[in-house]
Amino acid sequence: MNNFINIVFYQATWFAAVAGAARGWWWAGPLMLAVFAAWQLWVSNERRADLQLMACAAIAGFAIDTACVHGGMFAYSSPVPSPHFAPIWIVALWMSFALTLNHSLAYLKSHLLLAAILGAIGAPLAYWAAARGWNALSFAAQPAIALGVLAIAWAVLAPALFALARFLVREDCARPVLRGALR
């Protein structure tokens, strides 16, 4: 049941962020992320790993999306804090995705090739839907290039995040054992 709630919260965050950005409500996605994170961290057995994954995803997402903006591949609606950087609402989506890694999408931690394939397909489709369906971002003259760059980035990043999730959960599980062994 918690995995079902997790994926519903993830989708709700995506919808709030994208629809909100299209309307100038840059705060809608981060607000929904706050609700999602509060619930997920409350019920999670992997709180530390979830928080670390959220931080890593925020940094990676900010870097990748800022590079795409600087590369002229696309521009965001509601570009808060600046049109020269990835907006807060897209970083919230990256953080929201991180909250699925140990929960509704945990299966992919042991199937990294599948994670790469799904990342390479799913992420560009999500950006395309955000652009075409909601006008939350606009592609440059060559959207195929931007979508290709996103596919490559996510084909690398998705399995890396899932591998990191697997490592962080193992590290958290080993931590109490190590403490007990050192006493």
C-alpha positions as CSV (number, residue, x, y, z in Angstrom):
1,M,0.0,0.0,0.0
2,N,2.8,2.4,0.9
3,N,4.4,1.9,-2.6
4,F,1.0,2.8,-4.2
5,I,0.8,5.9,-2.1
6,N,4.4,6.7,-3.0
7,I,3.8,6.6,-6.8
8,V,0.6,8.6,-6.4
9,F,2.5,11.3,-4.5
10,Y,5.2,11.3,-7.1
11,Q,2.7,11.7,-9.9
12,A,0.9,14.4,-7.9
13,T,4.2,16.3,-7.5
14,W,4.9,16.1,-11.2
15,F,1.4,17.4,-12.0
16,A,1.6,20.2,-9.4
17,A,5.0,21.3,-10.6
18,V,4.3,21.2,-14.3
19,A,0.8,22.6,-14.2
20,G,1.9,25.1,-11.6
21,A,4.9,26.3,-13.6
22,A,2.7,26.8,-16.7
23,R,0.4,29.1,-14.6
24,G,3.3,31.0,-13.0
25,W,2.8,29.1,-9.7
26,W,6.5,28.1,-9.3
27,W,5.7,27.2,-5.7
28,A,3.1,24.5,-6.4
29,G,5.7,21.7,-7.1
30,P,7.9,22.4,-4.1
31,L,4.8,22.6,-1.9
32,M,3.6,19.2,-3.1
33,L,7.1,17.9,-2.7
34,A,7.1,19.0,0.9
35,V,3.8,17.1,1.5
36,F,5.2,14.0,-0.3
37,A,8.5,14.2,1.6
38,A,6.8,14.6,5.0
39,W,4.7,11.5,4.4
40,Q,7.5,9.4,2.9
41,L,10.0,10.2,5.5
42,W,7.4,9.5,8.2
43,V,6.7,6.0,6.9
44,S,10.2,5.1,5.5
45,N,12.6,2.7,7.0
46,E,15.3,4.3,4.9
47,R,15.0,7.9,6.0
48,R,18.7,8.7,5.9
49,A,19.1,7.1,2.5
50,D,16.0,8.9,1.2
51,L,17.3,12.3,2.4
52,Q,20.8,11.7,0.9
53,L,19.2,10.6,-2.4
54,M,17.0,13.7,-2.5
55,A,20.2,15.9,-2.0
56,C,22.1,14.0,-4.7
57,A,19.1,14.2,-7.1
58,A,18.7,18.0,-6.4
59,I,22.4,18.6,-7.3
60,A,22.3,16.4,-10.4
61,G,19.0,17.8,-11.6
62,F,20.1,21.4,-11.0
63,A,23.4,20.8,-12.9
64,I,21.8,18.9,-15.9
65,D,18.9,21.2,-16.3
66,T,21.0,24.3,-15.9
67,A,23.5,22.9,-18.5
68,C,20.5,22.4,-20.9
69,V,19.3,26.0,-20.3
70,H,22.9,27.3,-20.9
71,G,23.2,25.1,-24.0
72,G,20.0,26.8,-25.4
73,M,18.1,23.5,-25.6
74,F,15.1,24.7,-23.7
75,A,13.8,27.5,-21.5
76,Y,11.5,27.1,-18.5
77,S,8.2,28.8,-17.6
78,S,8.3,30.3,-14.1
79,P,12.1,30.3,-14.1
80,V,12.5,31.1,-10.4
81,P,15.1,32.1,-9.2
82,S,16.6,33.0,-12.6
83,P,16.1,32.2,-16.3
84,H,19.8,31.2,-16.4
85,F,19.4,28.3,-14.0
86,A,17.1,25.3,-13.5
87,P,14.0,26.5,-11.7
88,I,13.0,25.5,-8.2
89,W,10.0,23.5,-9.5
90,I,12.1,21.2,-11.8
91,V,14.6,20.6,-8.9
92,A,11.6,19.6,-6.8
93,L,10.7,17.0,-9.5
94,W,14.2,15.5,-9.3
95,M,13.9,15.3,-5.5
96,S,10.4,13.7,-5.8
97,F,11.9,11.1,-8.2
98,A,14.5,10.4,-5.6
99,L,11.8,9.5,-3.1
100,T,10.7,6.6,-5.4
101,L,14.1,4.9,-5.6
102,N,13.8,3.0,-2.3
103,H,10.0,2.5,-2.5
104,S,7.7,2.2,-5.5
105,L,10.6,1.8,-8.0
106,A,12.9,-0.2,-5.7
107,Y,12.7,-3.1,-8.0
108,L,15.0,-1.3,-10.4
109,K,17.9,-1.2,-7.9
110,S,18.7,-4.8,-9.0
111,H,17.9,-4.2,-12.7
112,L,20.2,-1.3,-13.7
113,L,20.0,-2.0,-17.4
114,L,16.2,-1.7,-17.3
115,A,16.6,1.5,-15.2
116,A,18.8,2.9,-17.9
117,I,16.3,2.0,-20.7
118,L,13.3,3.4,-18.7
119,G,15.3,6.6,-17.9
120,A,16.3,7.1,-21.5
121,I,12.7,6.8,-22.6
122,G,10.6,8.1,-19.6
123,A,12.5,11.3,-18.8
124,P,12.4,12.7,-22.4
125,L,8.7,11.8,-22.6
126,A,8.1,13.6,-19.3
127,Y,9.9,16.7,-20.6
128,W,8.0,16.5,-23.9
129,A,4.7,16.2,-22.0
130,A,5.6,19.2,-19.8
131,A,6.4,21.2,-22.9
132,R,3.7,20.2,-25.3
133,G,0.8,19.4,-22.9
134,W,1.4,22.1,-20.3
135,N,3.8,24.7,-21.7
136,A,5.9,24.4,-18.6
137,L,9.0,24.7,-20.8
138,S,9.8,25.4,-24.4
139,F,12.3,23.6,-26.6
140,A,14.7,25.4,-28.9
141,A,14.4,25.1,-32.7
142,Q,15.7,21.5,-32.5
143,P,13.7,19.6,-29.8
144,A,15.2,16.3,-31.0
145,I,18.6,17.4,-29.9
146,A,17.4,18.3,-26.4
147,L,15.4,15.1,-26.1
148,G,18.5,13.1,-27.2
149,V,20.7,14.8,-24.6
150,L,18.1,14.1,-22.0
151,A,17.9,10.5,-23.0
152,I,21.6,10.0,-22.8
153,A,21.8,11.9,-19.4
154,W,19.0,9.8,-18.0
155,A,20.4,6.5,-19.4
156,V,23.5,7.2,-17.3
157,L,21.8,9.0,-14.3
158,A,18.9,6.6,-13.6
159,P,21.1,3.5,-13.0
160,A,23.6,5.6,-11.1
161,L,20.9,6.8,-8.7
162,F,19.4,3.3,-8.3
163,A,22.9,2.0,-7.6
164,L,23.5,4.8,-5.1
165,A,20.1,4.0,-3.5
166,R,21.2,0.3,-3.1
167,F,24.5,1.4,-1.6
168,L,23.0,3.8,0.8
169,V,20.4,1.3,2.1
170,R,23.1,-1.3,2.6
171,E,25.3,1.3,4.4
172,D,22.4,2.2,6.7
173,C,21.7,-1.5,7.5
174,A,25.4,-2.1,8.2
175,R,25.8,0.9,10.5
176,P,24.2,-0.6,13.6
177,V,26.1,-3.9,13.1
178,L,29.4,-2.0,12.9
179,R,28.6,0.0,16.1
180,G,27.8,-3.2,18.0
181,A,31.0,-4.8,16.7
182,L,33.1,-1.9,17.9
183,R,31.8,-2.0,21.5
